[in-house]
Amino acid sequence: MIARLCNTNLFFNPSSVIIAFLLPTIILVSLPGGVIDSFILISFISSALLLVIMLENDQPLKVTFLPTMVLLLTTFRLLLSIATTRNIIANEDVGQVIETVGEFVMGGNLISGLLIFVIITIVQFLVVTKGGERVAEVGARFSLDALPGRQMTIDGDLKAGLITGEQAQKLRADLSTENKLFGSLDGAMKFVKGDAIAGILISLVNLFGGIYVGINQFELSLGDSVSRFSVLTIGDGLVSQIPSLLLSMACGVYLTRIKGSEDHSSSFINQLMSQIGIFWKNLLVISVVIFIIGVFNSSLLYVCLPLSVLCAILAMVLWRSGLSSTTVATQFEPAGNGLYSSLKFVLRESQYRNVIHHRLTALQETLWGQSLGEPAIVIDSNLHVDLSVYVAGIEMFTFSQQEADSIIEILGDEIFIRHDDVAINVSQIASYFLHNRLVEKFNLQYTNNIIAGLAQQSEIMKNEIDSAIGLNRVHDVLKQMIRSPEFSLDRISFFESLIYWSRIDSEPKNWLTRIRSQARYEITARMLNEDGKIHIALLSPEITEEIIGFVAGEMEEIDRLVEIQQALRKELIQFTRSHGHKPVLVVDDSEINNIKSFCLQVVSTLFVCSHSDIVDQSCVASSQVLQINPSRSDANY
């Protein structure tokens, strides 16, 4: 057994050994004043550092050390209080920190010093500690109650093909970590509460015990004993309560930060500035009100004037940041960050290079004023190889060259590059990246900016959106819309339809379908190819039934799911080769949502629509059923 312990890394971990022997040593050994001062400063610095970390932390699940740190710092502070109590009662050296803090707070007045100490102790115990304990308890309970539903959501997304197995595994691990973290914090806050109670008792012992010992053992007068031990009690109590207050605030900051659905990857300060930025007008009004108060009450002018100027300056800063958010802050990260690709062009003739570069750098897609920025694609023409185009620099790309065409496969899509049409197809590739980055990055801030921009066109419509629908519902509908590449409306038309259907249909999940029914002409026009025609692809009833079964979770054969996805991709590629245009997949109205969610996982730029979306049948140039075998045994790709 001893041999096994010796082979254990934890047994010889230096930091663990130091902590294990340091804590009991503080109790058993009478510490010199210099050591006590050092330990008090360590307690201050550790608690303050933990608070700063919680304020600046942008990844909640990356601070799983928090409950353990709370326990260790609380225990360390309690043991340090015991050590200082020993020195106070024994009238030994307690260091310079305790005496300095006590004398500073008292300021020569015993009663005022004691009252300040009592107020700080009450605030620490009744406000911060009790509040943090309650928040931790509720957070742990809610996290545990939501666990089954969140697990079912992950399983459902996995079955529907919305996430991969690796993503599901990571989500489950994060969910488990989050539940353990909230449970541990709930227990750790009980230690903090006990620490506050113990601090009050220790202060009483220091005061009355010290006075008694001073009179009976050290033969001090009552006045000298009260003066001496009051200073030490207040100093010791404050150097214990202030780190405890900082520690409680650190836990409270972590627990009270709301985890957003899209983005929690910013510090508390950044979140605060980004969210209060829309209220700069209110801050300006407050500035004016404070100035008026100072004018009518001249005795307060020296206070009100600087405060009014400060509020006005802050309002201007928030206003300018709000302006920049519509142009700069809403852009995606510049080239080189996020999803980055390097397309290197080598042409026999260099006459197209400037044209390609101009089209590429000028390409920007916008969603109602929300700029997506410049595509993260760089042209490199330094190599001289007899190829039209090749791709390098990213693992998600594969390249193959055939006699007639050069093919770029991007995340399941194959875009055919003709030698005489490279520039146009480069724009298609850039558009593909921008669309996918919009889907991934589209969050509540984008939706809020879009609604704010609506006020410039129709203040009444914006007020109706705010009061009757709300930001979250609008965000959900917009995310559904941008996932549909064939569906695009101008801002006014979209919000008019949204307001209309929200009054008639109480189910938000049906709103986009109803809006589509009003936008049939726009959808038809968007699906037309360069020749003004639509090339339709259809699914057989058997395959349609299988796909709906997978989406609904009724079928769990993963091999068959992969089989259908691969076959669908190959059929769409073959359709594009034979017709020279990408197809539009047409399904029944009742099946469009299920079929679209499945097919867009295979080819994210595929147009999927219903029969009713095509208002002019004369635009249909061809119609073909995709040949996907319904039986696994017959599938041969």
NORPE-V268902 format. One record per helix or strand of 3 or more residues. SS is the DSSP state (h for helix, s for strand). FROM is the first residue (numbers start at 1). LEN is the number of residues. If there is no record, write none. Layout:
BEGIN
ss=SS from=FROM len=LEN
ss=SS from=FROM len=LEN
END
This chain:
BEGIN
ss=h from=2 len=5
ss=h from=9 len=4
ss=h from=14 len=15
ss=h from=33 len=24
ss=h from=60 len=3
ss=h from=66 len=24
ss=h from=96 len=11
ss=h from=110 len=36
ss=h from=147 len=13
ss=h from=165 len=52
ss=h from=222 len=35
ss=h from=268 len=29
ss=h from=298 len=32
ss=s from=341 len=5
ss=h from=350 len=13
ss=s from=377 len=3
ss=s from=389 len=4
ss=s from=397 len=5
ss=s from=406 len=5
ss=s from=413 len=5
ss=h from=422 len=20
ss=h from=444 len=11
ss=h from=459 len=11
ss=h from=471 len=12
ss=h from=491 len=14
ss=h from=508 len=11
ss=h from=520 len=8
ss=s from=534 len=5
ss=h from=541 len=12
ss=h from=558 len=22
ss=s from=584 len=4
ss=h from=589 len=14
ss=s from=607 len=4
ss=h from=611 len=3
ss=h from=617 len=3
ss=s from=620 len=6
END
